[in-house]
Amino acid sequence: MRPNMPLFEYQCSQCEYQFETLVRGSEMAECPECRSRKLDKLLSATAPPVVRSGSLPIAGGCPPADAPPCNPNCCRLP
């Protein structure tokens, strides 16, 4: 299993370009448009973990045919 990679989202204070970049260790991010280092770090949503077992995924998809309906709006209900 790979560790989480430090991928950050930024907005450049100089040209207002928004981008994401991989930042490791003591590296400093730089705007790919104007090369400025005056950046604002943006809040970003994290991705849910990937399920690699026989269990149901965290979100999306229908339950197996032998499972009870997942909710009142389940895709398997008539």
C-alpha positions, 0 to 999 in steps of 0.5 A: 500500500502506498502512503498518502502523497502530499498533493496540495491545491494553491491559488497564486496571490500574484496572477490568481491561477489555481493549481495543485501540485505535489510537495515533498519535504522542504520543497516550496511550491511555485505557480506554473503560470507566473513562477511566483512563490506567493501562494495561498493554500486552498482547502481541498477535500480528501479522497476516500480510501479505496476498498480492495476486499469483498465488502461494499465500497464506501460510496456508490454502486448497488449492494450485492443481490443477496444483501438487503436494500441499502436505503429506502431509495435503493436502486434494487427496489421496485 
